[in-house]
Amino acid sequence: MKTDKLIEMLARGTTPAEKPHWKRKLAITLFVGLGVGGALVAIGLGVRPDIGAARMPVMWKTLFAAAAAMVMLPLALQLMRPGRPLGWRIGAVFVFFALCALATIIALIGEMPERRWEAWMGGAAFPWCVVLIPVIAAPTAALLVWLMRAFAPTRLAMAGAAIGALSGGVGAMAYAMYCPTDSVAFVTTWYALAIALCAALGALIVSRFLRW
């Protein structure tokens, strides 16, 4: 049998492969992670009692966290598949954190000297969001690992860090419902640091679950 005839015979009756719905799966994964994170906040911490009057500060903190997640998302998508160039996506992450540092400095300069420490620390001895946001982000990270494993990523530490940072942004969105501190300096410092911590934990821990 000639090669051309063999190929023609094998091609008979074939139908176009179904287009993968990974974008829809990713959107569902992120929404489910946000929902689980919101449930953890509502059950474990409670929604701030003045959330009605403070809806604008809560909204801006949520938007800040969403912006962080959106910055991390393109990087995570590139790392899902092997051999994809990262290009501007790495730069976007550094620009985001640089803008956070700049916003913190500007916000603190605008405060009265005696109020700067309170505005930066939120009036507490320790910013618990640095601990709580990674905890709230854990369900989203677990779901993203399950999704990303199907794409066989090869740069595991970077992929884990991207998952962690993206999950941290989602976790910070949920945490905003509870967070009692609304100052710009607090959010741009400690929310950003919590997301960076999520990235570090992702590189150390999440990457191990991406092995295939």
C-alpha positions in Angstrom: 0.0 0.0 0.0 1.3 3.4 -0.9 1.8 6.0 1.8 -0.6 8.5 0.3 -3.4 5.9 0.2 -2.6 4.9 3.8 -2.9 8.5 4.9 -6.1 8.9 3.0 -7.6 5.8 4.6 -6.6 6.9 8.1 -8.1 10.3 7.6 -11.5 9.1 6.6 -14.3 9.7 9.1 -12.2 12.0 11.2 -13.9 15.1 12.7 -12.2 18.3 14.0 -10.9 18.0 17.5 -13.0 19.7 20.1 -11.6 23.1 21.0 -10.4 23.0 24.6 -12.4 25.1 26.9 -9.5 26.0 29.2 -10.4 29.7 29.4 -13.8 28.9 30.7 -12.3 26.4 33.1 -9.9 29.0 34.3 -12.6 31.5 34.9 -14.7 29.0 36.8 -11.7 28.0 38.9 -11.0 31.6 39.9 -14.7 32.3 40.7 -15.0 29.2 42.7 -11.7 30.1 44.6 -13.1 33.6 45.3 -16.3 32.1 46.5 -14.6 29.7 48.8 -12.3 32.5 50.1 -15.3 34.7 50.7 -17.0 31.9 52.6 -13.9 31.4 54.8 -13.8 35.1 55.6 -17.6 35.2 56.4 -17.4 32.1 58.6 -14.0 32.4 60.1 -13.5 36.2 60.4 -16.8 37.8 59.8 -17.7 40.7 57.5 -16.8 44.1 58.9 -19.9 45.4 60.7 -19.8 48.8 59.0 -19.5 47.3 55.5 -22.5 49.3 54.3 -21.1 52.7 55.3 -17.6 51.6 54.2 -18.5 50.2 50.9 -16.3 52.6 48.9 -13.1 51.7 50.9 -14.0 48.0 50.7 -14.5 48.4 46.9 -11.2 50.1 46.3 -9.3 47.5 48.3 -11.1 44.8 46.3 -10.2 46.6 43.1 -6.6 46.8 44.2 -6.5 43.1 44.8 -8.2 42.4 41.5 -5.6 44.5 39.7 -2.9 42.5 41.4 -4.5 39.2 40.2 -4.9 40.6 36.7 -1.2 41.5 36.6 -0.3 38.0 37.7 -2.7 36.2 35.3 -0.8 36.7 32.0 2.3 35.3 33.6 0.5 32.3 35.0 -1.1 31.6 31.6 2.3 31.7 29.8 3.8 29.3 32.4 1.0 26.8 31.9 2.6 25.5 28.8 6.3 24.7 28.2 8.5 26.9 26.2 6.4 30.0 26.1 8.3 33.3 26.2 7.5 35.5 29.3 8.4 38.8 27.7 6.7 41.8 29.2 4.8 39.8 31.7 7.7 39.6 34.1 8.2 43.4 33.7 4.5 44.0 34.5 4.9 42.3 37.8 7.9 44.4 38.8 6.1 47.5 37.7 3.1 46.6 39.8 5.2 46.3 43.0 7.2 49.4 42.2 3.9 51.3 41.8 2.8 49.9 45.2 6.0 51.2 46.8 5.6 54.6 45.2 1.9 54.8 46.3 3.0 54.0 49.8 5.6 56.7 49.9 3.2 59.3 48.5 0.4 58.3 50.9 2.7 58.5 53.9 4.1 61.9 52.8 0.5 63.2 52.7 -0.2 62.1 56.2 0.5 64.2 59.3 3.8 63.0 60.9 2.1 61.8 64.0 -0.3 59.7 62.0 2.1 58.0 59.6 2.8 55.0 61.7 -0.9 54.4 62.3 -1.7 54.8 58.6 1.0 52.4 57.7 0.4 49.7 60.3 -3.4 50.2 60.5 -3.2 51.0 64.2 -2.1 47.4 65.1 1.1 46.0 66.3 1.1 43.4 63.4 -0.6 43.5 60.0 -2.5 40.2 60.2 -3.4 40.4 56.5 0.1 39.1 55.8 -0.9 35.8 57.4 -4.6 35.7 56.6 -4.5 36.4 52.9 -2.2 33.4 52.2 -4.6 31.2 54.2 -7.6 32.5 52.3 -5.8 32.1 49.0 -5.0 28.4 49.6 -8.2 27.0 48.1 -7.7 29.0 44.9 -4.1 27.8 44.7 -5.2 24.1 45.1 -7.7 24.6 42.3 -5.2 26.3 40.0 -2.7 23.4 40.6 -5.4 20.9 39.5 -6.0 23.0 36.4 -2.4 23.7 35.5 -1.2 20.1 35.8 -3.1 19.2 32.7 -0.9 21.6 30.7 2.4 20.0 31.8 4.3 23.1 32.9 8.1 22.8 32.9 9.3 25.8 34.9 7.8 24.6 38.1 9.2 27.1 40.6 8.1 30.0 38.4 4.7 28.4 37.7 4.2 27.8 41.4 5.1 31.4 42.2 2.7 32.7 39.6 -0.1 30.4 41.0 0.7 31.7 44.5 0.6 35.3 43.5 -2.6 35.0 41.4 -4.2 33.1 44.3 -3.0 35.8 46.7 -4.8 38.5 44.6 -8.0 36.4 44.7 -7.6 35.9 48.5 -7.0 39.6 49.1 -10.3 40.3 47.2 -12.1 38.1 49.7 -10.2 39.5 52.7 -11.2 43.0 51.8 -14.7 42.2 53.2 -13.2 41.8 56.7 -10.2 44.2 56.6 -10.9 47.1 59.1 -8.1 49.3 57.8 -8.7 51.5 54.8 -5.5 53.6 54.5 -3.7 53.6 51.1 -0.3 53.1 52.7 -1.6 50.0 54.6 -3.1 48.3 51.5 -0.3 49.1 49.1 2.3 47.8 51.6 0.8 44.8 53.4 -1.6 43.5 50.7 1.3 43.6 48.2 3.6 41.9 50.7 1.0 39.2 51.4 0.7 38.6 47.7 4.5 38.4 47.4 4.5 35.9 50.3 1.9 33.8 48.4 4.3 33.8 45.4 7.2 32.6 47.6 5.1 29.9 49.2 3.9 28.9 45.7 7.5 28.6 44.5 8.4 26.4 47.5 5.3 24.3 48.1 2.9 24.5 45.1 5.7 23.7 42.6 6.0 20.3 44.2 2.5 19.4 43.2 3.1 20.4 39.6 5.6 17.7 39.0 4.6 15.2 36.3 
